[in-house]
Amino acid sequence: MALSLLQKFKLAFRDFGVSLHKLFLQITGFLFATFGGFLLLRGYQHLGNSEESGFKYYFIMAAFLIFGILMLGFGIQSLYRLRSMK
């Protein structure tokens, strides 16, 4: 009886969990892709407007580039993973 009840509970709420996971992937994918694109855009603007040089300048540019690419890549991967889910 208890096993049967547990199986019924899993069957009833399995689709809810899958839908919640898909919603999470959509939201995180969109936010990370947006933030990554924003970081890359701001880094490019900073590159064009700045006349500095030195370690601090290169560190800031590398941080913009690395974090921008990582966040954009994670956002695209999250959205791609969502499309491949059944």
C-alpha positions as a printed NumPy array, in Angstrom:
array([[  0.   ,   0.   ,   0.   ],
       [  2.742,   2.488,   0.972],
       [  4.843,   1.662,  -2.071],
       [  1.87 ,   2.11 ,  -4.299],
       [  1.094,   5.485,  -2.716],
       [  4.698,   6.629,  -3.173],
       [  4.628,   5.615,  -6.822],
       [  1.412,   7.562,  -7.336],
       [  2.978,  10.626,  -5.714],
       [  6.049,  10.41 ,  -7.98 ],
       [  3.872,  10.007, -11.034],
       [  1.744,  13.004, -10.096],
       [  4.631,  15.398,  -9.42 ],
       [  7.252,  14.2  , -11.932],
       [  6.001,  16.531, -14.664],
       [  5.956,  19.443, -12.224],
       [  9.639,  18.861, -11.418],
       [ 10.589,  18.647, -15.093],
       [  8.676,  21.855, -15.865],
       [ 10.31 ,  23.628, -12.924],
       [ 13.758,  22.501, -14.125],
       [ 13.044,  23.784, -17.653],
       [ 11.904,  27.137, -16.252],
       [ 15.102,  27.359, -14.189],
       [ 17.222,  26.655, -17.278],
       [ 15.358,  29.301, -19.279],
       [ 15.753,  31.983, -16.639],
       [ 19.423,  31.286, -15.868],
       [ 20.279,  30.932, -19.551],
       [ 18.686,  34.253, -20.416],
       [ 20.21 ,  36.102, -17.448],
       [ 23.71 ,  34.729, -17.954],
       [ 23.614,  35.372, -21.708],
       [ 22.414,  38.934, -21.059],
       [ 25.039,  39.638, -18.397],
       [ 27.786,  38.051, -20.525],
       [ 26.843,  40.15 , -23.538],
       [ 26.7  ,  43.26 , -21.357],
       [ 30.153,  42.538, -19.928],
       [ 31.641,  42.032, -23.375],
       [ 30.019,  45.234, -24.631],
       [ 31.23 ,  47.268, -21.643],
       [ 34.733,  45.809, -22.018],
       [ 34.774,  46.813, -25.669],
       [ 33.594,  50.328, -24.792],
       [ 36.219,  50.556, -22.048],
       [ 38.866,  49.477, -24.545],
       [ 37.92 ,  52.233, -26.988],
       [ 37.584,  55.034, -24.435],
       [ 40.643,  54.382, -22.302],
       [ 44.133,  55.649, -23.035],
       [ 45.704,  53.837, -20.1  ],
       [ 48.236,  51.056, -20.079],
       [ 49.846,  48.953, -17.421],
       [ 48.98 ,  45.952, -15.303],
       [ 45.72 ,  47.323, -13.9  ],
       [ 44.39 ,  48.137, -17.378],
       [ 45.27 ,  44.697, -18.777],
       [ 43.839,  42.981, -15.699],
       [ 40.518,  44.819, -16.08 ],
       [ 40.366,  44.02 , -19.795],
       [ 41.172,  40.347, -19.168],
       [ 38.495,  40.181, -16.455],
       [ 35.882,  41.68 , -18.793],
       [ 36.845,  39.254, -21.542],
       [ 37.078,  36.096, -19.418],
       [ 33.926,  36.628, -17.36 ],
       [ 31.981,  37.869, -20.353],
       [ 32.832,  34.808, -22.426],
       [ 32.188,  32.429, -19.52 ],
       [ 28.81 ,  33.934, -18.706],
       [ 27.739,  34.124, -22.345],
       [ 28.884,  30.54 , -22.91 ],
       [ 27.037,  29.262, -19.851],
       [ 23.874,  31.073, -20.929],
       [ 24.009,  29.601, -24.42 ],
       [ 24.785,  26.143, -23.036],
       [ 21.859,  26.375, -20.634],
       [ 19.467,  27.361, -23.414],
       [ 20.861,  24.613, -25.664],
       [ 20.431,  22.046, -22.895],
       [ 16.835,  23.158, -22.524],
       [ 16.147,  22.538, -26.219],
       [ 17.636,  19.047, -26.043],
       [ 15.42 ,  18.023, -23.095],
       [ 12.351,  15.969, -23.813]])
